[in-house]
């Protein structure tokens, strides 16, 4: 420095800086400032180096010092915007970019940077306008087309987003961010294979781009390729250990594989890095709930709600934990958030008529409509007499497979199959909102089952089919639920697991299984004699008629268990370690169905002990029948 003038030292520092030799550049900048503390450019570029090295607070302070010395320093205003944005100070970053534009209105890069920051703020229309302004100033600026595509994607204009991103790639095929972003747009359109290819192209261009590995993991996870997704997330974390989102996504993939302890560890790591990461709190709660740790799950859900009060999925998850714990009053309130969950396939209905709140009906008609599975409809149809007591004329809209069954209920109810024209009505209410309407608790849960009668003719035909097996105890079996159910992998089993039941003397087993799993009844496990006439079961009325002729039903958690319980038939329900909320915790009985006995796993995945206990209980039951 002794041989160099300050200008010569600055020129040399700038050469080092532009060549990427940041340590050498920083050393010279500091030497300059030791001699000339108010050297604006040295202060500014020290801030730029701090930003490059992730020291965002220092970068903001240094660049602001430079601007104080030279208020019309357009480049510094732009870099201040970058530093503020990196520090999460988006409003201040936007102000800095706008000031840079005032000072240098025709520089397209500032408009482009402003656009991406506005997009992060959720101001998509303003972001789109800023990108278009940048493109107007410089049509050949790839980053401007890239940022336009991002803003259009976030606004949901996916085709336009893809077109903009393709233009960015046409201008610069080696721009990895554009390939990554077009992958995001393709994934949002459901074009997962194309998205995977785009992410892989981004990674080929820049193997050290953590976001590309993370987003590749997301697409692979959505395709069900969990091992590959986990590898992609781990690579993103290797490249950027403080990548909280990748830790969270890794946790989700591990949870989908049933590796709950590993998932919980990943979520906790995400939260150590980003304590205000509401989604990670919610996901942690879900994993804890799946392990049966409901108090911890509830605490995690509540923390997520403090951080993000209006995320419906968190309230929905919280409702299950509260209901499973028996806290019905708060649980029903939280359960109403289900209608705002965009990824749930409930039969949401938009009626002009108001939703019924439980007020006296005075002879007016109320439509009660099914919204979820067959078992849910069977369980909650019990509320019909209570609605009648409020003075209402009841119309029920149900799944077509349940219409004939529900018509056998005592009482004057009009039963309409979904898809048929609806009669006139004054109010409506989803079936699963009725417990909240009536303030249901464990103490006042309605136990009157209005649908226990079966048509005599139907039951008689099945009696004729089964008479040859008299006096053997006739036991119905159902081993699998709807494969589309989100917890089906935990609640369903295959027929082979029930083989020990076939070795109990004095029993004749009868299949009640429908759906794809019914094919297993064609080749039952060795030693099991299984009557299978399920092809004759056209709807639940037929199934009820068959159940009426059985002595006992043994079923996993599926509609058959609800139907048998609703009919008052002895039913043993085989449950996973963490069962659905309706079966509560640790109980061997169900307050919803007095004739039901519950057999629970003692640990995750432990079906063997469940089948052993059920087999021993069946042997005892046969002996006690005499």
C-alpha positions as CSV (number, residue, x, y, z in Angstrom):
1,X,0.0,0.0,0.0
2,X,3.0,2.3,0.7
3,X,3.9,2.2,-3.0
4,X,0.4,2.6,-4.3
5,X,-1.8,5.7,-4.3
6,X,-5.4,5.2,-2.9
7,X,-6.7,5.2,-6.5
8,X,-4.2,2.6,-7.6
9,X,-5.1,0.4,-4.6
10,X,-8.8,0.8,-5.3
11,X,-8.3,-0.1,-9.0
12,X,-6.3,-3.2,-7.9
13,X,-9.0,-4.1,-5.3
14,X,-11.7,-3.8,-8.0
15,X,-9.7,-6.1,-10.3
16,X,-9.5,-8.7,-7.6
17,X,-13.2,-8.3,-6.8
18,X,-14.3,-8.7,-10.4
19,X,-12.1,-11.8,-10.8
20,X,-13.7,-13.4,-7.7
21,X,-10.6,-13.0,-5.5
22,X,-12.7,-11.6,-2.7
23,X,-10.3,-12.0,0.2
24,X,-7.6,-10.0,-1.6
25,X,-10.2,-7.4,-2.6
26,X,-11.5,-7.1,1.0
27,X,-8.0,-6.7,2.4
28,X,-7.3,-3.8,0.0
29,X,-10.6,-2.1,0.7
30,X,-9.9,-2.2,4.4
31,X,-6.4,-0.8,3.9
32,X,-7.9,2.0,1.8
33,X,-10.4,2.8,4.6
34,X,-7.7,2.8,7.2
35,X,-6.2,5.8,5.3
36,X,-9.4,7.3,4.0
37,X,-12.4,6.2,6.3
38,X,-15.0,8.0,4.1
39,X,-14.0,6.3,0.8
40,X,-17.5,5.8,-0.5
41,X,-16.6,3.1,-3.1
42,X,-14.5,1.0,-0.8
43,X,-17.3,1.0,1.8
44,X,-19.8,0.1,-0.9
45,X,-17.8,-2.8,-2.3
46,X,-17.0,-4.1,1.2
47,X,-20.8,-4.3,1.6
48,X,-21.1,-6.2,-1.7
49,X,-18.5,-8.7,-0.5
50,X,-20.3,-9.1,2.8
51,X,-23.5,-9.8,0.9
52,X,-21.7,-12.4,-1.3
53,X,-20.5,-14.2,1.8
54,X,-23.9,-14.2,3.6
55,X,-23.2,-11.5,6.1
56,X,-26.4,-9.7,5.3
57,X,-26.6,-7.4,8.3
58,X,-23.1,-6.1,7.8
59,X,-23.8,-5.7,4.1
60,X,-26.9,-3.5,4.8
61,X,-24.9,-1.3,7.2
62,X,-22.0,-0.8,4.9
63,X,-24.0,0.0,1.8
64,X,-26.2,2.4,3.8
65,X,-23.0,4.2,4.9
66,X,-21.9,4.5,1.3
67,X,-25.3,5.9,0.3
68,X,-25.1,8.4,3.2
69,X,-21.9,9.7,1.7
70,X,-23.3,9.7,-1.9
71,X,-27.1,9.9,-1.9
72,X,-27.5,9.6,-5.6
73,X,-25.4,6.4,-5.8
74,X,-27.7,4.3,-8.0
75,X,-25.6,1.1,-8.0
76,X,-25.4,1.2,-4.2
77,X,-29.2,1.6,-4.0
78,X,-29.6,-1.5,-6.2
79,X,-27.2,-3.5,-4.1
80,X,-28.9,-2.2,-0.9
81,X,-32.1,-3.7,-2.3
82,X,-30.3,-7.0,-2.8
83,X,-28.9,-7.0,0.8
84,X,-32.2,-6.1,2.4
85,X,-34.0,-8.8,0.4
86,X,-31.4,-11.4,1.4
87,X,-32.0,-10.2,5.0
88,X,-35.7,-10.7,4.7
89,X,-36.5,-7.0,4.8
90,X,-38.7,-7.0,1.8
91,X,-40.5,-3.7,2.2
92,X,-37.2,-1.9,2.6
93,X,-35.8,-3.8,-0.3
94,X,-38.6,-2.7,-2.5
95,X,-38.1,1.0,-1.4
96,X,-34.4,0.7,-2.3
97,X,-35.1,-0.7,-5.7
98,X,-37.6,2.0,-6.4
99,X,-35.1,4.6,-5.4
100,X,-32.5,3.0,-7.7
101,X,-35.1,3.2,-10.6
102,X,-35.6,6.9,-9.8
103,X,-31.9,7.5,-10.1
104,X,-31.4,5.2,-13.2
105,X,-34.9,4.7,-14.8
106,X,-33.7,2.9,-17.9
107,X,-31.7,0.2,-16.3
108,X,-33.8,-3.0,-16.8
109,X,-32.0,-5.0,-14.0
110,X,-33.5,-2.8,-11.3
111,X,-37.0,-3.3,-12.6
112,X,-36.4,-7.0,-12.8
113,X,-35.1,-7.2,-9.2
114,X,-38.0,-5.1,-8.0
115,X,-40.3,-7.6,-9.8
116,X,-38.9,-10.6,-8.0
117,X,-39.1,-8.9,-4.6
118,X,-42.7,-7.9,-5.2
119,X,-43.5,-11.5,-6.1
120,X,-42.0,-12.6,-2.7
121,X,-44.4,-10.2,-1.0
122,X,-47.3,-11.7,-2.9
123,X,-47.9,-8.6,-5.0
124,X,-48.2,-10.6,-8.2
125,X,-49.8,-8.0,-10.4
126,X,-47.2,-5.4,-9.5
127,X,-44.4,-8.0,-10.0
128,X,-45.7,-8.8,-13.5
129,X,-45.9,-5.1,-14.4
130,X,-42.3,-4.6,-13.2
131,X,-41.0,-7.5,-15.2
132,X,-42.8,-6.3,-18.3
133,X,-41.2,-2.9,-17.8
134,X,-37.8,-4.6,-17.6
135,X,-38.5,-6.5,-20.8
136,X,-39.6,-3.3,-22.5
137,X,-36.3,-1.7,-21.6
138,X,-34.2,-4.8,-22.5
139,X,-36.1,-7.6,-24.4
140,X,-33.0,-9.8,-24.3
141,X,-32.6,-9.8,-20.5
142,X,-33.1,-13.5,-19.6
143,X,-33.6,-12.8,-15.9
144,X,-36.5,-10.5,-16.6
145,X,-38.3,-13.2,-18.5
146,X,-37.4,-15.6,-15.7
147,X,-38.9,-13.3,-13.1
148,X,-42.0,-12.7,-15.2
149,X,-42.5,-16.5,-15.4
150,X,-42.2,-16.8,-11.7
151,X,-44.7,-14.1,-11.0
152,X,-47.2,-15.6,-13.5
153,X,-46.7,-19.0,-12.0
154,X,-47.4,-17.8,-8.5
155,X,-50.5,-16.0,-9.8
156,X,-51.7,-19.3,-11.3
157,X,-51.3,-18.3,-15.0
158,X,-49.2,-21.5,-15.7
159,X,-49.3,-21.5,-19.5
160,X,-48.2,-17.9,-19.7
161,X,-45.5,-18.6,-17.0
162,X,-44.1,-21.5,-19.0
163,X,-44.0,-19.4,-22.2
164,X,-42.1,-16.7,-20.3
165,X,-39.6,-19.2,-18.9
166,X,-39.1,-20.8,-22.2
167,X,-38.2,-17.4,-23.6
168,X,-35.7,-17.0,-20.8
169,X,-34.1,-20.3,-21.7
170,X,-34.1,-19.4,-25.4
171,X,-32.1,-16.3,-24.5
172,X,-29.8,-18.2,-22.2
173,X,-30.0,-22.1,-22.3
174,X,-27.4,-22.3,-19.6
175,X,-29.4,-20.3,-17.0
176,X,-30.1,-23.0,-14.4
177,X,-32.6,-20.9,-12.4
178,X,-34.8,-20.7,-15.5
179,X,-34.8,-24.5,-15.9
180,X,-35.6,-24.9,-12.2
181,X,-38.4,-22.4,-12.4
182,X,-40.0,-23.9,-15.4
183,X,-39.8,-27.2,-13.5
184,X,-41.9,-25.5,-10.8
185,X,-44.5,-24.3,-13.3
186,X,-44.7,-27.8,-14.9
187,X,-45.1,-29.4,-11.5
188,X,-47.9,-27.0,-10.7
189,X,-49.6,-28.2,-13.9
190,X,-49.2,-31.8,-12.8
191,X,-46.6,-32.5,-15.6
192,X,-44.3,-34.3,-13.1
193,X,-42.1,-36.1,-15.6
194,X,-41.4,-32.9,-17.5
195,X,-40.8,-31.1,-14.2
196,X,-38.3,-33.8,-13.1
197,X,-36.5,-33.4,-16.5
198,X,-36.3,-29.6,-16.0
199,X,-34.9,-29.9,-12.5
200,X,-32.3,-32.4,-13.7
201,X,-31.3,-30.0,-16.5
202,X,-30.8,-27.2,-13.9
203,X,-28.7,-29.6,-11.8
204,X,-26.6,-30.6,-14.9
205,X,-25.9,-26.9,-15.5
206,X,-25.2,-26.2,-11.8
207,X,-24.8,-29.2,-9.6
208,X,-24.3,-27.0,-6.6
209,X,-27.8,-25.3,-6.8
210,X,-29.6,-26.5,-3.6
211,X,-33.0,-25.3,-4.7
212,X,-32.9,-27.5,-7.8
213,X,-32.2,-30.6,-5.7
214,X,-34.9,-29.7,-3.2
215,X,-37.5,-29.1,-6.0
216,X,-36.5,-32.3,-7.7
217,X,-37.2,-34.0,-4.4
218,X,-40.7,-32.5,-4.3
219,X,-41.5,-33.7,-7.8
220,X,-40.1,-37.2,-7.1
221,X,-42.0,-37.4,-3.8
222,X,-45.3,-36.5,-5.6
223,X,-44.6,-39.3,-8.1
224,X,-44.2,-41.7,-5.1
225,X,-40.5,-42.2,-5.7
226,X,-39.6,-41.6,-2.1
227,X,-36.1,-43.1,-2.0
228,X,-35.0,-40.8,-4.9
229,X,-36.8,-37.9,-3.3
230,X,-35.0,-38.4,0.0
231,X,-31.6,-38.6,-1.8
232,X,-32.4,-35.3,-3.6
233,X,-33.3,-33.6,-0.3
234,X,-30.2,-34.9,1.4
235,X,-28.1,-33.5,-1.5
236,X,-29.8,-30.1,-1.1
237,X,-28.9,-30.2,2.6
238,X,-25.3,-31.2,1.9
239,X,-24.9,-28.2,-0.4
240,X,-26.7,-25.9,2.1
241,X,-26.9,-27.3,5.6
242,X,-29.1,-24.4,6.9
243,X,-31.8,-25.1,4.2
244,X,-34.8,-25.4,6.5
245,X,-37.2,-26.0,3.7
246,X,-35.2,-29.0,2.5
247,X,-35.1,-30.5,6.1
248,X,-38.9,-30.0,6.3
249,X,-39.4,-31.7,2.9
250,X,-37.1,-34.5,3.9
251,X,-39.2,-35.1,7.0
252,X,-42.4,-35.3,4.9
253,X,-40.8,-38.0,2.7
254,X,-39.5,-39.9,5.6
255,X,-43.0,-39.7,7.2
256,X,-44.6,-41.1,4.0
257,X,-42.2,-44.1,4.3
258,X,-43.4,-44.6,7.9
259,X,-40.0,-43.6,9.3
260,X,-41.5,-41.4,11.9
261,X,-38.6,-41.0,14.3
262,X,-36.3,-39.9,11.4
263,X,-39.1,-37.6,10.2
264,X,-39.5,-36.0,13.6
265,X,-35.7,-35.4,13.7
266,X,-35.8,-33.7,10.3
267,X,-38.6,-31.4,11.3
268,X,-36.9,-30.5,14.5
269,X,-33.8,-29.6,12.5
270,X,-35.9,-27.4,10.2
271,X,-37.3,-25.6,13.3
272,X,-33.9,-25.2,14.9
273,X,-32.9,-23.4,11.7
274,X,-36.2,-21.5,11.3
275,X,-38.1,-21.4,14.6
276,X,-41.0,-19.5,12.9
277,X,-41.5,-22.1,10.1
278,X,-45.2,-22.7,10.6
279,X,-45.4,-25.6,8.1
280,X,-42.6,-27.5,9.9
281,X,-44.5,-27.1,13.2
282,X,-47.6,-28.5,11.6
283,X,-45.7,-31.4,10.0
284,X,-44.0,-32.1,13.3
285,X,-47.4,-32.3,14.9
286,X,-48.7,-34.7,12.3
287,X,-45.7,-37.1,12.8
288,X,-46.1,-36.9,16.6
289,X,-49.8,-37.6,16.3
290,X,-49.0,-40.7,14.1
291,X,-46.8,-41.9,16.9
292,X,-49.7,-41.4,19.3
293,X,-48.0,-38.5,21.1
294,X,-51.1,-36.4,21.1
295,X,-50.2,-33.8,23.7
296,X,-47.0,-33.0,21.9
297,X,-48.8,-33.0,18.6
298,X,-51.4,-30.5,19.9
299,X,-48.6,-28.2,21.2
300,X,-46.9,-28.3,17.8
301,X,-50.2,-27.5,16.0
302,X,-50.9,-24.7,18.3
303,X,-47.5,-23.2,17.7
304,X,-48.1,-23.4,14.0
305,X,-51.4,-21.6,14.4
306,X,-49.7,-18.8,16.4
307,X,-47.3,-18.3,13.6
308,X,-49.8,-18.8,10.7
309,X,-53.4,-18.4,12.2
310,X,-55.3,-18.9,8.9
311,X,-53.8,-22.1,7.5
312,X,-56.8,-24.5,7.4
313,X,-54.8,-27.7,7.3
314,X,-53.3,-27.0,10.7
315,X,-56.7,-26.4,12.3
316,X,-57.9,-29.6,10.6
317,X,-55.0,-31.6,11.9
318,X,-55.5,-30.1,15.4
319,X,-59.2,-31.2,15.3
320,X,-58.3,-34.9,14.9
321,X,-55.9,-34.7,17.9
322,X,-58.4,-33.0,20.1
323,X,-61.2,-35.4,19.1
324,X,-59.0,-38.5,19.6
325,X,-58.3,-37.2,23.1
326,X,-62.0,-36.8,23.8
327,X,-62.0,-33.0,23.7
328,X,-65.0,-32.9,21.6
329,X,-66.1,-29.3,22.2
330,X,-62.9,-27.7,20.9
331,X,-62.4,-30.5,18.4
332,X,-65.7,-30.0,16.5
333,X,-64.9,-26.2,16.2
334,X,-61.5,-26.9,14.7
335,X,-63.0,-29.6,12.4
336,X,-65.1,-27.0,10.6
337,X,-61.9,-25.7,9.0
338,X,-62.0,-28.7,6.7
339,X,-64.1,-26.8,4.2
340,X,-61.2,-24.4,3.6
341,X,-58.6,-27.2,3.0
342,X,-58.0,-27.0,-0.8
343,X,-56.4,-30.5,-1.0
344,X,-59.2,-32.4,0.7
345,X,-61.8,-34.1,-1.5
346,X,-64.9,-33.5,0.6
347,X,-68.2,-33.1,-1.1
348,X,-68.3,-29.4,-0.5
349,X,-71.6,-27.9,-1.7
350,X,-72.5,-24.3,-2.5
351,X,-76.2,-23.8,-1.7
352,X,-78.2,-20.6,-1.8
353,X,-79.9,-21.8,1.4
354,X,-78.2,-21.0,4.7
355,X,-76.3,-23.5,6.7
356,X,-78.4,-24.7,9.6
357,X,-77.0,-23.7,13.0
358,X,-79.3,-25.8,15.2
359,X,-82.1,-23.2,15.6
360,X,-85.7,-24.5,15.8
361,X,-87.0,-25.4,12.4
362,X,-90.7,-24.9,12.8
363,X,-91.6,-27.4,10.1
364,X,-89.1,-26.2,7.6
365,X,-87.0,-28.6,5.5
366,X,-83.3,-29.2,6.1
367,X,-81.1,-31.0,3.7
368,X,-78.4,-33.2,5.4
369,X,-75.8,-34.2,2.9
370,X,-73.1,-36.8,3.0
371,X,-69.6,-35.4,2.5
372,X,-67.0,-38.1,3.1
373,X,-66.8,-41.9,3.1
374,X,-69.5,-44.6,3.5
375,X,-68.5,-45.2,7.1
376,X,-68.9,-41.5,8.0
377,X,-72.4,-41.4,6.6
378,X,-73.4,-44.6,8.5
379,X,-71.9,-43.2,11.7
380,X,-73.5,-39.8,11.6
381,X,-76.9,-40.6,10.2
382,X,-77.8,-41.2,13.9
383,X,-78.4,-37.5,14.3
384,X,-81.6,-37.5,12.2
385,X,-84.0,-38.0,15.1
386,X,-82.4,-35.1,16.9
387,X,-83.0,-32.8,13.8
388,X,-86.6,-34.0,13.8
389,X,-86.9,-33.0,17.4
390,X,-86.0,-29.5,16.4
391,X,-89.1,-29.4,14.3
392,X,-87.4,-30.1,10.9
393,X,-88.5,-32.1,7.9
394,X,-85.4,-34.1,7.0
395,X,-84.0,-34.7,3.6
396,X,-80.9,-36.8,3.3
397,X,-78.6,-36.8,0.2
398,X,-76.3,-39.8,0.4
399,X,-74.0,-41.9,-1.8
400,X,-76.0,-44.1,-4.2
401,X,-74.6,-47.2,-2.6
402,X,-76.3,-46.2,0.7
403,X,-79.7,-45.0,-0.5
404,X,-81.5,-48.3,-0.2
405,X,-80.0,-49.0,3.2
406,X,-80.9,-45.6,4.6
407,X,-84.5,-46.0,3.4
408,X,-84.9,-48.9,5.9
409,X,-84.5,-46.4,8.8
410,X,-87.4,-45.9,11.1
411,X,-88.9,-42.4,10.7
412,X,-90.2,-40.2,7.9
413,X,-87.0,-39.2,6.1
414,X,-86.7,-38.5,2.5
415,X,-83.6,-40.2,1.1
416,X,-82.1,-38.9,-2.2
417,X,-79.1,-40.4,-4.0
418,X,-76.3,-37.9,-4.8
419,X,-76.8,-36.8,-8.4
420,X,-80.6,-37.0,-8.3
421,X,-82.7,-33.8,-8.3
422,X,-83.1,-32.3,-4.9
423,X,-86.5,-31.4,-3.4
424,X,-87.1,-27.9,-2.1
425,X,-85.4,-27.2,1.3
426,X,-84.8,-24.2,3.6
427,X,-81.5,-25.1,5.2
428,X,-78.7,-27.4,4.7
429,X,-76.0,-29.0,6.9
430,X,-73.2,-31.5,6.2
431,X,-73.6,-34.7,8.2
432,X,-70.3,-34.3,10.0
433,X,-71.2,-30.8,11.2
434,X,-74.1,-32.2,13.2
435,X,-72.0,-33.1,16.2
436,X,-71.0,-29.5,16.6
437,X,-74.5,-28.3,16.0
438,X,-75.8,-30.5,18.9
439,X,-72.8,-29.8,21.1
440,X,-71.9,-33.5,21.3
441,X,-69.6,-34.6,24.1
442,X,-68.8,-38.1,25.3
443,X,-71.5,-37.6,28.0
444,X,-74.3,-36.8,25.6
445,X,-73.3,-38.7,22.5
446,X,-76.5,-40.0,20.7
447,X,-76.5,-43.8,21.0
448,X,-79.9,-44.4,19.4
449,X,-79.3,-46.1,16.1
450,X,-82.2,-45.6,13.7
451,X,-81.0,-47.8,11.0
452,X,-80.9,-51.3,12.6
453,X,-83.8,-52.8,10.6
454,X,-83.1,-54.8,7.5
455,X,-85.7,-55.7,4.9
456,X,-87.0,-59.2,5.8
457,X,-87.0,-60.5,2.3
458,X,-83.3,-59.6,1.7
459,X,-82.2,-61.1,5.0
460,X,-84.3,-64.2,4.4
461,X,-82.5,-64.9,1.1
462,X,-79.1,-64.9,2.8
463,X,-80.5,-67.1,5.6
464,X,-81.3,-69.6,2.9
465,X,-77.7,-69.4,1.5
466,X,-76.2,-70.0,5.0
467,X,-78.5,-72.5,6.5
468,X,-76.3,-75.5,5.5
469,X,-73.6,-74.2,7.9
470,X,-75.9,-74.3,10.9
471,X,-74.9,-74.8,13.8
472,X,-71.4,-73.3,13.1
473,X,-70.9,-69.8,14.2
474,X,-70.9,-67.6,11.1
475,X,-68.3,-64.9,11.3
476,X,-68.0,-62.2,8.6
477,X,-64.6,-60.8,7.6
478,X,-63.5,-57.5,6.0
479,X,-59.7,-56.8,5.8
480,X,-59.3,-53.7,3.6
481,X,-60.7,-50.3,3.3
482,X,-60.8,-47.8,0.4
483,X,-57.3,-47.6,-1.0
484,X,-57.7,-43.9,-1.6
485,X,-58.0,-43.3,2.1
486,X,-55.0,-41.3,3.4
487,X,-54.3,-43.8,6.2
488,X,-55.1,-46.9,4.3
489,X,-51.5,-48.3,4.5
490,X,-51.9,-48.4,8.3
491,X,-55.5,-49.6,8.6
492,X,-55.8,-52.2,5.9
493,X,-54.2,-55.7,5.9
494,X,-54.3,-58.7,3.5
495,X,-56.4,-61.8,4.0
496,X,-53.4,-63.9,4.7
497,X,-52.9,-62.1,8.1
498,X,-56.3,-63.4,9.2
499,X,-55.3,-67.1,8.6
500,X,-55.3,-68.0,12.3
501,X,-59.0,-67.2,12.5
502,X,-59.6,-70.0,10.0
503,X,-58.1,-72.5,12.4
504,X,-60.6,-71.8,15.2
505,X,-63.0,-74.8,15.5
506,X,-66.8,-74.3,15.2
507,X,-66.5,-71.3,12.9
508,X,-67.6,-70.7,9.3
509,X,-66.0,-67.6,7.9
510,X,-67.9,-65.4,5.4
511,X,-66.3,-62.7,3.2
512,X,-67.7,-59.2,3.5
513,X,-64.9,-57.7,1.5
514,X,-65.6,-55.6,-1.6
515,X,-63.3,-53.7,-3.9
516,X,-59.9,-54.8,-5.3
517,X,-59.0,-56.7,-2.1
518,X,-62.0,-59.0,-2.6
519,X,-59.9,-60.9,-5.2
520,X,-57.9,-62.4,-2.3
521,X,-61.0,-64.3,-1.2
522,X,-60.7,-66.4,-4.4
523,X,-57.6,-68.0,-3.0
524,X,-57.8,-67.9,0.8
525,X,-54.7,-68.8,2.9
526,X,-54.1,-72.5,3.6
527,X,-56.5,-73.9,6.2
528,X,-59.1,-71.2,5.8
529,X,-62.6,-72.1,4.4
530,X,-64.2,-68.9,3.3
531,X,-67.6,-68.4,1.9
532,X,-67.5,-65.7,-0.7
533,X,-70.6,-64.5,-2.4
534,X,-69.7,-60.9,-2.4
535,X,-70.4,-60.5,-6.1
536,X,-74.0,-60.7,-5.2
537,X,-73.6,-57.6,-2.9
538,X,-74.7,-54.7,-5.0
539,X,-75.0,-52.1,-2.3
540,X,-74.9,-51.7,1.5
541,X,-78.5,-52.9,1.9
542,X,-77.3,-56.2,0.5
543,X,-74.3,-56.2,2.8
544,X,-76.7,-55.4,5.8
545,X,-78.9,-58.3,4.8
546,X,-75.9,-60.7,4.9
547,X,-74.6,-59.3,8.2
548,X,-78.1,-59.8,9.7
549,X,-77.5,-63.6,9.2
550,X,-74.1,-63.6,10.8
551,X,-73.2,-64.1,14.5
552,X,-70.2,-61.9,14.5
553,X,-68.2,-59.5,12.3
554,X,-64.5,-59.0,12.4
555,X,-63.3,-56.1,10.4
556,X,-60.5,-53.5,10.0
557,X,-61.5,-49.9,10.3
558,X,-63.8,-49.7,7.3
559,X,-67.5,-49.1,6.4
560,X,-68.3,-52.7,7.2
561,X,-67.4,-52.2,10.9
562,X,-69.7,-49.1,11.0
563,X,-72.5,-51.0,9.4
564,X,-72.3,-54.0,11.8
565,X,-72.1,-51.6,14.7
566,X,-75.0,-49.6,13.5
567,X,-77.1,-52.8,13.2
568,X,-76.2,-53.8,16.8
569,X,-74.4,-56.8,15.5
570,X,-71.4,-58.0,17.6
571,X,-68.4,-56.5,15.8
572,X,-64.7,-56.7,16.5
573,X,-62.7,-53.9,14.9
574,X,-59.0,-54.3,14.3
575,X,-57.2,-51.0,14.7
576,X,-53.7,-49.7,13.9
577,X,-51.6,-48.3,16.8
578,X,-52.8,-44.7,16.1
579,X,-56.4,-45.1,15.0
580,X,-58.8,-42.6,13.7
581,X,-60.1,-40.0,16.1
582,X,-63.5,-41.7,16.4
583,X,-62.0,-44.7,18.2
584,X,-60.4,-42.4,20.9
585,X,-57.4,-43.7,22.7
586,X,-56.7,-46.9,24.6
587,X,-60.3,-47.9,24.9
588,X,-61.5,-51.5,24.0
589,X,-65.1,-50.3,23.5
590,X,-66.7,-47.6,21.4
591,X,-69.1,-45.1,22.7
592,X,-70.5,-44.8,19.2
593,X,-71.4,-48.5,18.9
594,X,-72.3,-50.4,22.0
595,X,-71.9,-53.8,20.3
596,X,-68.3,-53.1,19.2
597,X,-65.1,-54.4,20.7
598,X,-61.8,-52.8,19.7
599,X,-58.5,-54.7,19.2
600,X,-55.6,-52.2,19.0
601,X,-52.0,-52.6,17.9
602,X,-49.6,-52.3,20.9
603,X,-47.0,-50.7,18.7
604,X,-46.7,-49.3,15.2
605,X,-47.3,-52.0,12.6
606,X,-47.9,-54.8,15.1
607,X,-50.7,-56.7,13.4
608,X,-49.5,-60.0,14.7
609,X,-50.5,-59.3,18.3
610,X,-53.8,-58.0,17.2
611,X,-54.6,-61.1,15.2
612,X,-53.4,-63.3,18.1
613,X,-55.7,-61.6,20.6
614,X,-58.6,-61.7,18.2
615,X,-58.0,-65.4,17.5
616,X,-57.9,-66.2,21.3
617,X,-61.0,-64.1,21.9
618,X,-62.8,-66.0,19.1
619,X,-61.9,-69.3,20.6
620,X,-63.2,-68.1,24.0
621,X,-66.4,-66.7,22.3
622,X,-67.1,-70.0,20.6
623,X,-66.7,-71.9,23.9
624,X,-68.9,-69.5,25.8
625,X,-71.6,-69.8,23.1
626,X,-72.0,-73.4,24.2
